[in-house]
Amino acid sequence: MTARVAEGPLGRQARQRRAELEGRYPEIFSPPLLSRAIVLALLGAALALFLFGFWQLGFSFERVWRGLGRLGDFIPLMFPPNPETWARTEMYLWSLAETMAIAFLGTVGAAILAFPLSLFAAKTVVRSWVLRWPTRRLFNSVSGVDTLIWALIWINVVGLGPFAGVLAVMTSDIGALGRLFSEALEAADRKAVDGVTSTGGGPVSRVRFGIIPQVLPVMASQVLYFFESNTRSATIIGIVGAGGIGAHLSEQIRILEWQQVSFLVILILVTVAAIDWVSGKLRFAIMGRAPAGAAA
């Protein structure tokens, strides 16, 4: 049946159209031999670099297999999950609430500081590169340092505890949220801005009534996503002394209390899953779209 279709009028038109396209864009249908050789050379170099990296870092299937065997020895020791005492359970729940507070305060603080800075980094708001360029470099520099590194820095500045964790999350997210906010501002539709301008609105009015209403739902959605992600990050930075449940998790792993480790892991997983579910609902509500299957 395919052959009959190819021999019919539709097939002839398709061949003619292809011949026209080949004549118009020969570099796409028949790229030069040099271009093909360059592409193959780049792919070969990337593959060689990939294999060299595994060899240089001592990758071994034997070590992976032995590690899986040791993991199989640990798993039975983790069941049943047991915090041992109610007092210890209360302590873990309080530390978990502390972790969530670190993530929430750090995310909200970063959003509050990143929003005004993002205005200076957006072309649609600030035309002069004198303000735009250093602001963008600031965002890149701050976001280029991981939250764990910021936690180590702030611990040495303000001491151990959740305050250092809040500052670490806030510092790391200022750069990332600032970049996302500025990109959202630049992607705003110019028609609304032109409408405000046509009514005599000045620069502040154009931003306030023409741009911000368009991008505010996107920004709110991004902040919710960062809060969800920072809940996991706050667990990690707790291991280095920045407060939260991570310190207890690290301690129980160090003293080989695997039943308590599994209890803490399950506690963290349930909390993150709940935050993910609530955050997803809020994001869909803010963006004005219902999740797939919601109508059913």
N, C-alpha and C positions, 0 to 999 in steps of 0.2 A: 504493500500500500504506500509505503514511503517512496518507492521508486516511481509509482504512478504520479504522486503529488509533485515530485521533483521534475517530471517530464511535462507537466501541465503548464498553463499560463502563469500560475503563481511561482512555480519553480524557475521559469525563464526570467520573470521579473526580478526574482531574488538574485539570480546569477548576474543579471545586468546591473542591478544596484550594487552588488559586491564589486563588480569590475569597475564601476564608476568610483566607488570609495577607494579601491586599491590605487586607481590612477590619481585620485586627489590626495590621498595620504599614504604614499608608498613607505614612509618611514615607520608606520605602525604595522602594516601587513608584512613588509619585508625589511626589517631593520638591517642596517649595515652589519657586516661580519664583525667589524671592530666593536660595535656596541654590544653584540652578543658575547663577544670574548670578554669585554669588560665586566658585564653582568655575571658571567660564569666565574670570572676571577674573583670578584667581590664575594660571591656566594661561597666559593672555595676557601677564601681567606677567613670568612666568618665561621665556617665550620671548623677550620684548623684552629682558630683562636678558641672556639668553644671546647674542643678536645684538649687543647693545651692547658686551658684553665682547669679542667677536671684532673688532668695529670699533675699539674703543679700543686693543686690543693690536696692531693693524695686520695682521690676518689677510688673506692674499691668496692666491688659488688660483694666480696667476701666479708668486708667489715659491715656492710649494710645487712647482710644475712645474719651475721652474728649479733648485730644490734637488735634485729627483730626477734631473735631468740631470747635475748635478755629482756626485751619488752614483754614477751610472753610470760617470763618469770615474774615480772612486776605486777601485771594485771590482776592475778588472783589475790595478791596481797592488798589490793585496793578495795576489795569487796568483803563485807558490805560497808558502804560509807558510814562513818561513825564519828561524830564530834566528841564522843565520850561523856560530856557533861552538859547540862543545860546552861550553866554559866559560860562555858566555852562557846556554846551556840550563840548566846546573846552577844558575846564579844565579837564573834565572826560577823553577825548581822550588823552590828554597829560599824565595824570596819568596812563592810560592804556599802552601807549608807554613806560613809565617809568617802569611799571611792566614787560613788555617784555624785556626791557634792563637789568633789574635785573636778569631775568632768563637766558638770553643769556650770559651775562658777567660772571655770577656765574658758569654756566655750562662749558663754554669754559675755564675759569680759573682753574676749578677743573680738567678738562681733561688734561690741560697742566702740572699741578703739579702731577696728579695721574699717568701719563704714565711713567715717569722715576722711580717713586717709585714702580710701579708694576713690573718693571724688577728685583728689589731686592726681590720681594715676589714670583717669579716664579721658580719652581724647574728646568725647562729647561734652565734657564739663570744663576741662582746662585745656586750652589750646597751646599754651606755652610749654615747650619741652623742658624749660628750666625747672619747673616744678614736677613735671611728669616723670622725667628720667630718674632723678634721685629717689622718688617714691617707689617706682618700680624696682630699682636696684635694692632698696630697703626690703621690699617684700621678698625678692629672690634670696637675699642674704639670710633673712630670718627663717624662711621656710626651708632653706637648704640644710639647716641643722635639725636633727631628729629630736623628738620630745624627750627621749631618754638622756640625751646630752644636755639639753636645757635643764632637766631635773638635777643632774650632777652639778651643773653650774650654780643653780639657785640654792641647792643644799649647802654649798660652800659659802653662799652669800647670806642667807637668812637662817640657816640651820635646818635640822631634820624636821619632818612633819608635813602635814597636809598643805600648809601655806606655800611651801616650796613646790608642791605638786600643782597647786592652782596656778602659780606663776609660770611653771614650765609649760603647762597646757596652753595658757593664755599667750605666752610668747611665741610658741610654735605655730599656733593657729592664726595669729595676727597676719603673718605673711601669706599663708594659704588662703584665708578668707579675703584678705585685701585684694589678692590677684583675681579671685573668682568674682568678687563684687565689682571690680573695675571692668572685667570682661562683660559682665551683665549690663553694666551702665553703657558700655560702648555698643552693645547689641540692641539697645532700645530703639524702637521705631521713631524715626524723625518726624513723622506726621503729627504726632501729639505735640512735639516741641514747636513745630511750625504753627500749630493752632494757637498755642499760648502766646507765641511771638506776635501773631496777627492781631491779638486782642490788646497788645501793648505791654505784655509781660516782659520783665527784665530778666537778667541772667539767673537770679535766685528763683524767680517764679517759674522759669523754664525747667529748672532742675526739680523744683518742688512739685509742680503740677504736671509736667510733661514727661519726666523720666522716672522719678522714684515710684509713682503708682504702678508703672509697668514692671519694674524689676523687684519690687518688694516681695511678692510671693516667691520668686526664685531665690532671693536671699534668705528668706525664712526657711525654705526647704533645705538650702545648703547648711544653714545653722543646725537644723534638726539632724541632718546626716552626720555632721561633725560631732554633735553630742553623742550620737550612737557610737561612732568610732572612738571617741575619746574615753568612753567607758572602758573599753579594752585597753587603751593606752594608759589610763590611770591605774589599772591593775599592774601593768608592767613597771611603771615608775615607782610603785610602792615597794618593789623588790629592792631598790637602791636607797630606800629610806624616805621617800616622799609621801608617806602616809597611805592609808587605805589597806585593803585586804591583801595586796601583794606581799607585804612584809610577813604576814602569817603564812601565806603559801610558801614563800621561800624558806621560812623557818621549819615548817613541817617536812619539806623535802630534804632539808639538811639533816634532820634527826631521824629520817626514814619512817615517819608516821604516815604510811600510805593510805590508811583508811580515812584519816583526817584530810589528806591531800585530795582524795577523791570527793569527799564531802565539799571541800572548798571549790573544786573544779565544777562540780554539779551546780553549786550555788551561783557561781559566776556565769555558767552557761544559761541557767534559767533566767537570771537577771538580764543578760544581754539579749536573749530571745524575746523577753517581754518588752524591753526598750525598743528593740527592732520592730516589733509588731505595732506598738503604740506610735512610734516615729513614722512608720510607713503609712498608717492611717492618717496621721496629721499632715504628712507631706501631700498625700493625694487630696485631702480636703483643702489645703492651702492652694495647690495648683489647679483645683477645680476639675479634677478627673477622678472617676471612680476606678478602683482596681479591677482587674479582669475577674469576672465571675461574681462581682458584687451584686449585679442586677438579679442573678439567680438566687 
